[in-house]
Amino acid sequence: MSQILILDDEAAILQSLRRLLRIAPCCYGNRIYTLEVEAFTSAKAALERARHTPFDLVLTDYRMPEMDGAALLREVAERS
């Protein structure tokens, strides 16, 4: 299973990405991977979750109210 964190301040974007990742097959070679997607509209909530859960992939919007996407990625990298 692959853990994915998605962060965007627009809930409609999160719903679209979650739906896309749910229906699109994730495979490499002959292996099919199950995706576990967690979506957040708050950078602080996403960071708190990343403190306790290792994520294989982090997708983030760049412009958000609490912090920009680059700052979030730096924080996640430091904590992982």
Secondary structure, DSSP 8 states (H G I E B T S, - for coil): -EEEEEE-S-HHHHHHHHHHHHHS--EETTEE--EEEEEES-HHHHHHHHHHS--SEEEE-S--SS--HHHHHHHHHHH-
